[in-house]
Amino acid sequence: MKKTALFILTLFLFSCNSSKKDFSADTESAVLQTPLYHTWLSLNEMEYRDMESESPPFAMPLNIPPRDYFPWAGIVSHHILAHDYIDAWFSRLSQMRDIKRFYIISPDHYGVSLQPFSLTAGSWDSGFGFVESDVEKVNELAEIPGAALDPNVFFIEHGISALMPYLKKYFPRAKAVAVTVNAESEVNTRTGRQLTDALEKEFTDEKKQENFLLISSDFSHKGSVDETALNDFKSMQYLNNTNSAFWNMVICDNRMGIYILDRLGKRNMKSVILYHTNSYDIYGYDEDITSYFFVYFADMEQRHR
C-alpha cells in the first residue's frame, strides 16, 4: 500500500498556491500582475536531481540525433516519475539549439475548460526563476474561434507546470505560449485545423529558428505489461515514420497534440526517439502502467521533385 500511494502521488503532482521570496521586488511585482502558477519544484514537492551526464544512469538512448539535426518539435512526458528522462531530453535539446519561445500543447486533464482549448498570459514559478508567457502571441491565438483566455485551467494543469523547471533550467531566457486542449476523446478536426492554421505562421522555415512546438503527452495508460507493449507498438508505427498517415493510431493522452504536430509537419519530418520506457520499468509496479516516448522532430532534407 505504501508503494502504491507513493506511486500515485508521484504521478499526479500538480500546481497549487505558494510563493517564493528569493527574487527582486521589481521582478516579482512585474510577474504578479498576471496569474502566477506554481510547480512541483517551487512547492518543494520533490527534490530536483541534477543530471551528471546526458543520459539517465539506468538507461542509454535508443537513438542519438545526428550532428546536423535541428529539431523544431518534440514530445515529452509530464509525469514526474520520469524525471530523469525528462531532464535528459531537455538537456540534449539545449545542446542542439537555442529556443526563444515554446508553444506547449497539453491535454486538459481535468476538463476544467468549457472551450475546445484554453490559454493564459500568466507566469510560472519554476523553482529556478519565473517562466513568463509571451503575451503578444497568446493574445493572437486568443482570437481563434473556440479559444478561451482562462487562467483558472492552469492552476491545476500538471501537463504544463510539470515541465517548467526543466524549461527554465535549460532555456533560461525562453518564454511560453501554453495551450490546453481537449485531447483524449476523438479529435475535433475542425478545432484542430483552426489551431494549426494559426500556428502555421509561427513554424515557417524562418520561424522554426526561434520557436519550438512541445507536445506534452504520456502514452498507454492503465494497461498490463502485455497491453502496454501492444499499445506502444501501435504508437511506434507513426513515431518511427511520420511520413505515414498513421497519426490516428497513436495511443496517448494528447491526441490533439499529435494531430497538430502531423499537420504542421506536412509529411516532411524525420523523427528521433531518444527514449521509450514506462512506469513498470522505472518503478516496478505492474498494474495501471503508463508508458512514455521522448521524441524529437526535424525537417527532412529538401525533397527531390
N, C-alpha and C positions, 0 to 999 in steps of 0.2 A: 504493500500500500504506500509506503514512504517513497519508493522509487516512482510509482505511478503518479503520485501527487507532484513530485519534483519535475517529472517529465511534462505534465500538463502545464504547470506553472511556467516552465521554461519556454514552451511553445507559444504561449499566449501573453507574453509581456507586451504591454502597450502603454501609451502615454496617458498621464493624468496630471494633476496640478501640483507643482512645487516650483521652487526658484533657486537660482544660484546667485551668489553675491560677488563673484570674482571678476567682474567686468567693470570698465569705466562707467561713470554716471552718464556720459554722453551717449555711449553705445547702447546701454541698457534702456535709456529713455527713448531713443530712436526706435528700437525694436518693439518696445511695449506699446507703441501707437497702433500696432496691428496685433491680431491674436498671437499669443505665444504658446507653442506646444512643447511638450517635454518628451524625453526619450528614456530608454532603459538606463542609459549611462548618466544622464543628468539627474535621474532619480536614484542613482546608486543601487539599481535592482540587480546588477551583475557587474563584477569587476572586469574591466577591459584587459584582455590578454594580448599583449603585444606579440606580433609575429616576428620571429628572428630570421625567417627565411621566406622565400616566395611561396612555399607550399605548406599546408598543414603537416605536422610532423608524422601523421599516421597515413598519409596518402600522397601519391605522386600524381601530377596532372595526367589526364588521359591524352591530351594533345598540347603542344606548345605552339603558340602563334608564330608564324614566320617573321623575320625581322622587318619586312616592309608592310606588315599588316597594320591597318588603320581602322579600328572598329568605330562605328558610328551608332551602334545599338548593342544591347546586351540583355540577358536575363539573369536575375539573381534572386536568391531566396530571401524571404522576410521572417524566417524562423530563427530566433537567436540560438537555438540548439545547434545550428550550423554555423556558429560564429566564425570558426577558424577558416571555413571555406569562403564565407562572405568577405572576410578580411583579405584573404589571399587573392580573391577575384578583383577587389578594388585596388589592391597593391599592384598587381600586374597591369591593370588598366592604366594606372598612373605612370607606369614605365613606358607605355606605348604612346601616350598622347596627353595633352592638356585639354581641359574642358571648361568652358565659360559658363555653360548652362545645362542643367539636367532636366529633361522632360520626363517625369516619373509617372508611369501608368500603374495604378494599384487597384486591386479589387476593393469594392466597398464591402468589407467583411460582415458588417453588422446591419446592412440595409438601412442606414440612417437617412440617406438622401432620398428625397421624393422625386428627384430628376434622374435622367439617364447617366449624367456624370456631374461631378462637383469639383470646385476649385477653391483655393484660398489664397489670400495675399499675406498670410501670416508668416511667422518665423519659428524655427525650431532651436531650442537649446540642446545642442548635440552632446554636451559634456566637454567638447573641445572648443566650443565657441558657437556663435549663432550662425545658422544657415538661413539666409533670407530668401524670400520669394522674389522673382523678377516680376514686379507688379505690372509693368507695362505689358509683358507677354501674357500674364494671367488675365488682364482686362481684355486683351484681344480675343482670347479663347472664350471669355465670358459672353461674347456677342453671338456665339453659335446657338441656334435653337436647341433647347434641351439642356443647356448648361445652367449651373447654379453656383453663385458665389455663396458657399455655405460653410463658414468656418467651423461650425459645430461638428461636422463629419470628421474633422481631422484631429480632434482631441483624443479620440479613441482608436484611430486607424493605424495599427501597427505595420500595415503594408507600406506606409510612408515613414513613420517615425523610427522604425527599427533600422532603417538604412542610413539615417542622418549622421550618426557618429562616424561611420566609415567615409561617407561623402566629405565631411568636414576635415577628417584627418588627412585624406589623400588628395583632396582638391579644395584647399582652404579658401580660395577666392571664388569658387563657383556659387551660382545661385540656382534656385529650384523653381520649376513650374510643376506643381503636384496636382495630379488628376486622379480622382477615384471614379471607377466605372462599375456598372452592374455587369459582373464578369462571369459568373459561374453558370447562369442559365443559357439558353440558346441565344446566340449573339444577335442583337438587333442591328442588322447590317445597315439600315438607314442611318441610325445614330453613328455607327462605326465609320461610315463613309463621310459624314459631316465632320467628325473629329479628325479623320485622316486628311481630308481636303484642307482643313485649317492648318494642320501640322506640315503639310507638304512644302510650303514655302520656307519652313524652318529646317528642312532636310534636303535642300538642293546640294549639289556638289560643294558649292561655296560655304553654305551654312553648316554643313557637316564638320567643317573645320573647327567650329566653336560649340556646336550643340551635340547632345548625346541623348538617345532615346533609351530609357531604363525601364524595362519591364519587370515589375516586382511580382514574382509568382512562385508558388510551390506547385508540385505536380500531383501524382497519385495520392489520394487521401483514403484513410480508413480501411486499407486493404491488408490482407495477409502477405507473407513473403511472395507466394506464387502470384497472387493477384497484382501486387505491386510490380513485379517483374513483367507481367503481361501488359499492364497499362503503360509502363515506361518503354516497352518495345514499340508500342503504337506511337508514342510521342517522338521516339527516336527517328521514325521514318521521315518526319518533317525536319526535325532539328539537324539531321545529318544531310538533308537535301532540300534546302529551302527554295530551290527552283521548281519543286513539285507543287502540286495543288493540294497538298495533304494537311494544310494548317488545321482543318476541322477535325483531324484525327488526334490532335494534341490533347492530352488529358491533364488539365491543370485547373487552378482556381482563378485564372485570369485569361479566359478565352478571348475577351475583347482586346486585351493587350496583344495577344498573338495575331489576331485579325489585323490590327493596326500596323504591327510590325511587317506582316506579309504584304499589305497594300503599299506601304512606304518602300519596301524592298524591291518591288516590281520585278520579281523573279531574277534579280541580279545580285544576290547575296552569296557570300561564302562564309560558312559558319565554322567556329572552333568551339567544341565542347571541352571546357577546361576540366570540369569535374562532373561526375554523376554519382550521387550517393543517396542514402535515405536514413530515416531516423533509427531503423533497426541496426544498420551498420555503425552508426555513431553511438547509439545508446544501448542497444541490445534488447530492446523491448519489442517483441514480435507481434503485437496487436496494434491496430489503429496506426499503421505505418504511413508516414508521409515521405515522399521522395523529392529530390532536388536535382535540378540541372543548372550548371553555371556556364553560360554561353556568351560568346562574342559574335558579332556580325559585322562584316565589312563588305564593300562593293567588290564584285569580281573585276577582273581585267576587262577592258573595253571589248565588247563582243564583236566578232567578225561579221561583216554584212555580206 
